[in-house]
Amino acid sequence: MAGHSKFKNIMHRKGAQDKKRSAMFSKLSREITVAAKSGLPDPDMNPRLRLAVNAAKAQSMPKDNIQRAIDKASGSDVENYEEIRYEGFGPGGVALIVEALSDNRNRTATNVRTAFSKNGGNLGASGAVSHGFDRVGLIEYPTSAGDHDKVFEAALEAGAEDVTFDEGHEIWTALDALHEVAKALEAVLGPAEGAKLAWRPQTKVDVTEDDAKNLLKLIDTLEDDDDVQTVWGNYEVSDEVMEKLG
């Protein structure tokens, strides 16, 4: 399992799909609202909102839910969500970056700190681990989008920098090229399963079975928090270790 977390990975690990689906919709809705508030409430005129809406559609989020999240941005009672980044170390010295959207910084900080301390990790200061990552764009397509050659050629033509495979196609772009590449790929491959700014580790750490068990528990705990949107890391868990962990 590669070092950035996906909702489907968590679903497979824990099996509580209905609960996870509800939590996923909540996080997607929050991103849509923040994106709509940051610019125009029209996906065609707001690149961030377009990516957020496409990601929600890829997870089969109902159209009514998507529209409510957009409309909420212009309401008088909308929460003022703040984008916050936390950095720390997990079991085995794994570097983790936690991205959150929160309307209560103190609550989120307490929850994240507690998750780290109770699961063999240590929350660090800002910049503690991000120097070991590159800030890039990430566009994700399922295997059904086509074989590797087809996706690679489309990505190359669209201006992407790299293509990898981990339970699906991962197309990496320069930081400022995400929206342009995503738009070009949509015309060829259809809407992406996800498109967002990402933290890509410069090197990866192989995790032992004991450390992997605690690390995955830490990531689960973090992602169970409503405020946490994404967890990135420089870990690599082998298929053999994953099989042992069940």
C-alpha positions as CSV (number, residue, x, y, z in Angstrom):
1,M,0.0,0.0,0.0
2,A,1.5,3.3,-1.1
3,G,2.0,6.3,1.2
4,H,-1.1,8.3,0.6
5,S,-4.4,7.3,1.9
6,K,-7.6,6.7,-0.1
7,F,-11.1,6.2,1.1
8,K,-11.4,2.9,-0.7
9,N,-8.3,1.5,1.1
10,I,-9.9,2.3,4.5
11,M,-13.2,0.8,3.4
12,H,-11.5,-2.5,2.6
13,R,-9.5,-2.5,5.8
14,K,-12.4,-1.8,8.2
15,G,-15.4,-3.0,6.3
16,A,-17.8,-0.4,7.8
17,Q,-18.8,0.8,4.3
18,D,-22.0,2.6,5.1
19,K,-20.3,4.6,7.9
20,K,-17.3,5.3,5.7
21,R,-19.5,6.4,2.8
22,S,-21.3,8.9,5.0
23,A,-18.0,10.2,6.3
24,M,-16.7,10.4,2.8
25,F,-19.7,12.4,1.6
26,S,-19.3,14.8,4.5
27,K,-15.6,15.5,3.7
28,L,-16.4,15.9,0.0
29,S,-19.2,18.3,0.8
30,R,-16.9,20.4,3.0
31,E,-14.4,20.6,0.2
32,I,-17.1,21.6,-2.3
33,T,-18.4,24.3,0.0
34,V,-14.9,25.7,0.7
35,A,-14.1,25.6,-3.1
36,A,-17.4,27.4,-4.0
37,K,-16.8,30.1,-1.3
38,S,-13.2,30.7,-2.6
39,G,-14.4,31.7,-6.0
40,L,-17.5,31.6,-8.2
41,P,-20.2,29.0,-7.4
42,D,-20.1,27.8,-11.0
43,P,-17.9,24.7,-11.6
44,D,-17.2,25.9,-15.2
45,M,-15.8,29.1,-13.9
46,N,-14.1,27.8,-10.7
47,P,-11.3,25.2,-11.3
48,R,-11.1,24.1,-7.7
49,L,-14.9,23.7,-7.5
50,R,-14.9,21.7,-10.7
51,L,-12.3,19.3,-9.4
52,A,-14.3,18.9,-6.1
53,V,-17.5,18.3,-7.9
54,N,-15.9,15.7,-10.2
55,A,-14.4,13.9,-7.2
56,A,-17.8,13.8,-5.6
57,K,-19.5,12.4,-8.7
58,A,-16.8,9.8,-9.0
59,Q,-17.8,8.5,-5.6
60,S,-21.4,8.4,-6.6
61,M,-22.4,11.4,-4.4
62,P,-26.0,12.4,-5.3
63,K,-26.5,15.5,-7.3
64,D,-28.8,17.0,-4.7
65,N,-26.0,16.7,-2.1
66,I,-23.5,18.3,-4.4
67,Q,-25.8,21.2,-5.1
68,R,-26.6,21.7,-1.4
69,A,-22.9,21.9,-0.7
70,I,-22.5,24.6,-3.4
71,D,-25.5,26.5,-2.2
72,K,-24.2,26.4,1.4
73,A,-21.3,28.6,0.4
74,S,-23.5,31.6,-0.2
75,G,-25.6,31.0,3.0
76,S,-25.5,33.3,6.0
77,D,-24.9,30.4,8.4
78,V,-22.0,28.8,6.5
79,E,-19.0,27.8,8.8
80,N,-15.7,29.6,8.2
81,Y,-13.5,26.6,7.4
82,E,-9.8,27.1,7.7
83,E,-7.3,25.0,5.8
84,I,-4.7,23.6,8.3
85,R,-1.7,21.3,7.8
86,Y,-0.2,19.2,10.6
87,E,3.1,17.3,10.3
88,G,4.5,14.5,12.4
89,F,6.1,11.1,12.7
90,G,4.3,7.8,12.9
91,P,5.5,4.3,14.0
92,G,8.8,3.3,12.3
93,G,9.8,6.9,11.8
94,V,7.2,7.3,9.0
95,A,6.7,11.0,8.0
96,L,3.0,12.1,7.9
97,I,1.3,15.2,6.6
98,V,-2.3,15.7,7.7
99,E,-4.5,18.2,5.8
100,A,-7.7,19.4,7.5
101,L,-10.6,21.8,6.9
102,S,-11.8,23.0,10.3
103,D,-14.1,25.6,11.9
104,N,-12.4,25.1,15.2
105,R,-8.6,25.1,15.2
106,N,-8.3,24.1,18.8
107,R,-10.5,21.1,18.5
108,T,-8.8,19.8,15.5
109,A,-5.3,20.3,16.9
110,T,-6.3,18.4,20.1
111,N,-7.8,15.5,18.1
112,V,-4.8,15.2,15.8
113,R,-2.3,15.4,18.6
114,T,-4.2,12.8,20.6
115,A,-4.3,10.5,17.6
116,F,-0.6,10.7,17.2
117,S,0.3,10.2,20.8
118,K,-2.1,7.2,21.3
119,N,-0.9,5.4,18.3
120,G,2.9,5.5,18.5
121,G,3.5,8.8,16.8
122,N,4.7,12.3,17.5
123,L,3.2,15.5,16.2
124,G,5.9,17.9,15.1
125,A,6.1,21.6,14.3
126,S,5.2,23.1,10.9
127,G,7.8,22.1,8.4
128,A,9.0,19.1,10.4
129,V,8.6,16.7,7.6
130,S,7.3,18.6,4.5
131,H,10.8,19.3,3.4
132,G,11.0,15.6,2.4
133,F,8.0,15.9,0.1
134,D,7.3,17.6,-3.2
135,R,4.1,19.7,-3.6
136,V,2.5,18.5,-6.8
137,G,-0.8,17.8,-8.5
138,L,-2.4,14.3,-8.4
139,I,-5.1,13.1,-10.7
140,E,-6.5,9.6,-10.1
141,Y,-8.4,7.3,-12.5
142,P,-9.7,3.8,-11.9
143,T,-8.4,0.9,-13.9
144,S,-11.6,1.0,-16.0
145,A,-10.3,4.2,-17.6
146,G,-8.0,2.1,-19.8
147,D,-4.8,0.2,-19.8
148,H,-1.5,1.7,-18.7
149,D,-0.3,2.6,-22.2
150,K,-3.6,4.4,-23.0
151,V,-3.5,6.4,-19.8
152,F,0.2,7.1,-20.1
153,E,-0.1,8.5,-23.6
154,A,-3.1,10.6,-22.7
155,A,-1.2,12.0,-19.6
156,L,1.9,12.7,-21.7
157,E,-0.1,14.6,-24.3
158,A,-1.9,16.5,-21.5
159,G,1.3,17.7,-20.0
160,A,1.6,15.5,-17.0
161,E,5.0,14.7,-15.4
162,D,4.6,11.1,-14.4
163,V,2.2,8.2,-14.2
164,T,2.2,5.4,-11.6
165,F,-0.2,2.6,-10.7
166,D,-1.5,1.7,-7.2
167,E,-5.0,0.3,-7.3
168,G,-5.6,2.7,-10.2
169,H,-3.8,5.2,-12.4
170,E,-2.0,8.1,-10.6
171,I,-1.1,11.0,-12.8
172,W,1.3,13.5,-11.4
173,T,1.6,17.1,-12.5
174,A,3.5,20.2,-11.7
175,L,1.9,22.3,-9.0
176,D,0.5,25.0,-11.3
177,A,-0.5,22.6,-14.0
178,L,-3.1,20.5,-12.1
179,H,-6.2,22.2,-13.4
180,E,-5.0,22.4,-17.0
181,V,-3.9,18.7,-17.2
182,A,-7.1,17.5,-15.5
183,K,-9.2,19.4,-18.0
184,A,-7.3,18.0,-20.9
185,L,-7.5,14.4,-19.5
186,E,-11.3,14.7,-18.9
187,A,-11.8,15.2,-22.6
188,V,-10.0,11.9,-23.3
189,L,-10.6,9.7,-20.3
190,G,-13.7,11.2,-18.8
191,P,-14.0,12.8,-15.3
192,A,-11.3,11.8,-12.9
193,E,-11.9,9.8,-9.7
194,G,-10.0,12.5,-7.9
195,A,-7.8,15.5,-8.6
196,K,-6.1,17.6,-5.9
197,L,-2.9,19.1,-4.7
198,A,-0.7,16.4,-3.2
199,W,2.4,15.8,-1.1
200,R,4.6,13.3,-2.9
201,P,7.5,11.8,-0.8
202,Q,11.0,12.1,-2.2
203,T,11.9,8.7,-0.6
204,K,9.8,6.0,0.9
205,V,10.2,3.9,4.1
206,D,9.5,0.2,4.2
207,V,7.4,-0.6,7.2
208,T,7.6,-3.8,9.3
209,E,4.6,-5.8,10.3
210,D,4.5,-4.5,13.9
211,D,4.9,-0.8,12.8
212,A,2.4,-1.2,9.9
213,K,-0.3,-2.4,12.3
214,N,0.1,0.7,14.5
215,L,0.6,3.0,11.5
216,L,-2.6,1.9,9.8
217,K,-4.4,2.3,13.1
218,L,-3.1,5.9,13.4
219,I,-4.2,6.7,9.9
220,D,-7.6,5.2,10.5
221,T,-8.0,7.3,13.7
222,L,-6.9,10.5,11.9
223,E,-9.3,9.9,8.9
224,D,-12.2,9.1,11.3
225,D,-12.0,12.7,12.4
226,D,-14.5,14.8,10.5
227,D,-12.0,17.7,10.1
228,V,-9.3,15.6,8.5
229,Q,-9.4,15.6,4.7
230,T,-6.3,13.7,3.6
231,V,-3.3,11.9,5.2
232,W,-0.1,11.7,3.2
233,G,3.0,9.7,4.1
234,N,6.3,8.3,2.9
235,Y,5.5,4.7,3.9
236,E,5.5,1.6,1.8
237,V,3.7,-1.5,3.1
238,S,4.4,-4.6,1.2
239,D,1.6,-7.0,0.0
240,E,3.1,-9.7,2.2
241,V,2.7,-7.5,5.3
242,M,-0.8,-6.5,4.3
243,E,-1.8,-10.1,4.0
244,K,-0.4,-10.9,7.4
245,L,-2.4,-8.0,8.9
246,G,-5.5,-9.3,7.2
